[in-house]
Amino acid sequence: MGGNAMSYESIYPRTPVGTIEIKQLPARTTLVAAAPGDAFNDRGAAFRKLFAYIQANQIAMSVPVEASASKNEMVFFVGSGAPSPALPSTNGVRVQALPATTVASIGLRGSYSRANYDDGAKRLAAWLAGQTEWRASGQPYAVYWNSPFVPWFLRKSEIHQPLSPAAATVPAFYRFEVETIDGARTTLAPYRGQVALVVNVASKCGFTKQYAGLQKLYETYRERGLVLLGFPSNDFMGQEPGTNAEIRQFCTLTFGVTFPLFAKIQVKGDAKHPLFGWLTDNTLHPGMGGEVSWNFNKFLVGRDGTLLARFGSRTTPDAAELIEAVEKALKP
């Protein structure tokens, strides 16, 4: 195919393992192969289409290779600039020109599995939520640097999140994506301008009776701008085993909860939700960071999205120090 079909051994530098960086990807011509099935379990079907195409068109195999995380689709680079007219779109492979792109990239080691991808994606999302100059623009995707024949523990990969400049500075707290207890996807942006008390809750804990105090606190101060945000978690001794529907029913019937509740998440460990990654980051919040210690930890966030105070499980909703912090945060 000559120069028009020249492929890249490395179209851009690899992001080192464990590093997060913002980098520029050049404009490039790609081959995109799609196949039925799961994005991770059936990826070989898309790869085989690519392999047959590059063999038929005498294109050198190279790295990296990109892959969607939501559909069984793989992307292979064949050059820069506009697509070559000599490369046809055929047999499930299409030729596509991609523009220069800015991405946030995290370098990973290990298997090309959904679990490894999801873990990296959460870390990347938590990091990006703390940035003020950039916002996510489009879906993240995987980037693979090694062939399937390399042992899984030696494989290098990345996750790329396309970026665009932030039109306006939105505090990190309001950019986190969450799911309500009823399954609706949203962010915390609707609570911008309010004082928020974020609590990781559970239905079968010794502190579960604090639901009553939290509801009372909400009823007392909501007209002045306080919102309670409850995030169920099963991270501690299996004390939140129920489904989201069961949790909602329990909270409503037992404690008359009317403050917002969200879908069950993890609040500690490597798989914790990015929101709790941000809340417990000791670099961002010196003196208030560190893992959630148990159910019913409490995080007080000001009207501007700033973490103001943190309270442990034993600090009840009517404790003097918590009430004092809420009163102070609510002052005009």
N, C-alpha and C positions, 0 to 999 in steps of 0.2 A: 503493500500500500504506500510505501515511501513516506515522505515527511508528513503527509496529511493524516496518517494513521499512527504516528509515533506515540507510544505510550510513555508514562512516567514511572520511573523507579520510586520516586518520592516527589509528589506534586507540591507538598508542603512539609515542613519539619514536623516530626512526631513530638507530641506533648509528653514529657517525662512522666513516668508512673507516680501517682500521688500529687501531681501538680495541676493547678487550675490556672489557665491563662486565656487572655483574649488574643486572637490572631486573625490575620487576613488570609482568606483563601482566594487564589486567582481565578479569573474567568477560565472555564474549562469546558471541553466537549466530553460528553459522557455516553455510556451505553447503560440503559436501564432495563433490567429484566424483572418481570413479575410472574408469579406462579401462585396457584391455590395453596391454602393451608396457613398455618401459624407462622408468624414472623420469625420465631426462633426454632421451633421444633421441625419445621419443613423448609428451612432455608436452603438446604441442598438442592431442592428443585429449581430455585431461581439461579443458583450458582451453576448448575449444569447447563441451563440455557445460555448463560454468559460464556461458559467455557466452549460450548459448541460454536457459538457465534465468533469468538475470537480465533478459534482454530480455522474456521471456514474462511475468515477474512485475513488470516495471517497477521494477527495483531499480537505483539509480545505481552505475556502475562506480567503484571506488575502490582505494586502496592502503592497506596492503600486502596481498600474497597469499602464503600459505604453501604449501609443497610438500614432500611426503615425499622422502627420498633413497633409500628402498629399494623403493618401489612407486609406480606412476603415479597419484598422488593429489594433488589441489590443494584448498586451503581458502580460502574467501572470507568476509570479515566482513560481517554484515548488521545488527548491533546489539548491545545489551547485555542481560543478564538471560536469562530463559527464552525458548525459541523461540516465535515467533509462531504461533498456530494457523492463521493465514491462509497460511502458507508450507508447502506440501506437500513431502514427500519423494517424488520421482518422476523418471523418465527418467535414472536413474543418478546423481542428486544427492540427498543426504540432508541434512536439517536437524539440526544437532547443537549442543548447549550445551557450552561449554568453561568450566571453572572458572578462577578467578584462578590464575596460575602464576608462579613465579619461574624465570627463565632466565639462563644465561650467554650473552652475545651478542657476536659478533665482526662488525664492519662490513667489507664487501668492496667492491671495484670490479672491473668486468670482466664477461666473458661468464657466462651462466647455465649453465655447462658442468659436467660431473662433475669435470673436472680442477681447476677453480677451487674447486669445493665441497670436494673432498678436501683440497686444500692448506689451506683455511681451517679445516676440521674438525680437521686434525692440530695446527694452531697453537692452536686452542681447547682441544683435549684436553690438550696439554702445559701450557697455562696452568692449566687446572682441576686437573691433577694436583698442582700446587703449593699449592692452596688447602686449608685445614684445616676450614673451617666448613661447606662444602657438598660434596655428592657428586652425581654424575650420576644422574638418575631418569627413565628412558625414553630413547627414541631422539632424536638430533638431527634437525633439519629445516632446510630453506632458507626464507628470507623474501625476496620480491622487491618492490622499490620502483618499478621502471620497467616500462613496457610493452615488448613485443618489438620495437616500432618505433624505440625509442631505440638509437642505435649502441652496439655491444657494449662499447666502451671507456669509455662514459659511464654504463653501468648501475651502479646501487647495489643491494647485497643484504646479507643477514645470514645467519648460521647461529645457530640457537638450540639450546642444550642445556638441557632441563628439569632443575631442581635440587630437591633436598630437603636439609634440614639433616643434617649428618653425625651419625650416632648415636654414634660414637666417633671420636676422632682417629686415623686410620691414616696413617702416613708416606707421602709421595708415591711413593716408590720401589715400594711394594708395590701401589699402585693401577693401575700401568700394565698395559694389556691387551697380551698377546703371543700368539704362535702357536708351538707346539712344532714341531720338525722333521718330526713325523709328522702335523701338521695339526690338532692339538687346540687350541681357543681357551681361554686361561686368563689369569691375572694372575700377578704375582710374589709374591702373598701366601703361597704355600706355603713361601717361603724366609725368611719373617719369623723373626727370632731367630737366623739364621745370618749369618756373614760371607760376603759375595758378592764374587767377582772377575768383573766383566763385561768381556768381550773381544770386539772385532769381528774376526772371523776370515775367512780365505780359503784356498782349496785350491791356488792356483798362484802363490804369492808367495814371495819370498826368505825371508820370516819363517815360512813354513808349518811348517817343522821345529819351531817352538815348540810345536806341538800336543803333542809328546812331553813337553816340560817341563811344560806345563800339566796333562797327565794325571798326571804324577808328583807335581806339587804337590797335586793333588786327592787322590790316594791317600795322601799323607803326612799331610794335615791334615783330611780329611773327618770323621774320627771326633771331632775337636775342634770341628767346626762350620763348616768352610769348604766353600763350594760354588762351582764354576766355572760361569759362564753364557756360552755361546758364541753369538754372533749373526753368522752369515755375511752378507757384504756384497760386492756387485760394484761398489762405488763407486770403486775405485782400479785403473785400467788394465785393467778387465775380468778381474780375477784370481780371480773367483768366478763362472764362467759356468754352472755346473751347476744342475740342479734340486735341490730339497730332498732327494729320495730319493738322488740321486747324491752329494750332499755327505755325507749320513749314511753311505752305504756307504764312501766314501773315508776318512772319519774313523775308522770302526770297523775296517776292514781294514788301513789303513796305520799308524795310531797307537794302535789299541785304545782309542779314546775312550769313556769311560763317563759323563763329566759331561754335564749337560743341554745340548742344542743346540736352537736355535730356527730358525724359518723365516727365509729370506733377507729382509733389510730394507735400507733406505737409512739410513746413519748420518751423513750430512753434507748440506748444502744445504737448500733450502727444503722439500724433501719428506722430510727425515729423520724417523725414527720418534720419537714423543713421548718415549720413554725416553731416547734419545740427545739430544733437545732439552733435556731436564732435566739430564742428565749434563754437557753442554757449556755450560750457561748460566752465563756469568761473573758475572751479577748474583746468582744463587743460590749459586754456588760461586766466590767471588773467588780468583784465582790458580790455579784448576783448570779454568776454562772455556776456550772456544775450540773451533773445529771439530776433529773427529778428523783427525789428520795423515796416517795411513796404516793399513794393516791391522795388527792386533795391538796397538792401543792398549789400555790396561788401566785399569779403574776399580775401586777398592776401596771397598766399601760396608759399613759397620758393622752390627752386630746390630740397631740401632735405625733403619736405613734412611738413615743419614747418609753422604754421600760423604766418605771419609776421605783418599784419596790418588789420584793419577792418574800413570800411567807411560806413556812412549812406546813405540813399536814396538821400539826397540833395547834396551829393558830386558827381559832374558830372564827366564823364570819362576824361575830359580834365582839371580837377581841379589840381592846382599846387601841392598840397600835395599828390594826388594820383600818378601823373606823377613822382614826386620825389621818392616815395616809389617803383614804378615799375623800374625806372632807377637804384636805389640802389640794388634791388633784382637781376637785370640782369647782374650786374658787375661780371666779372670772379672771 
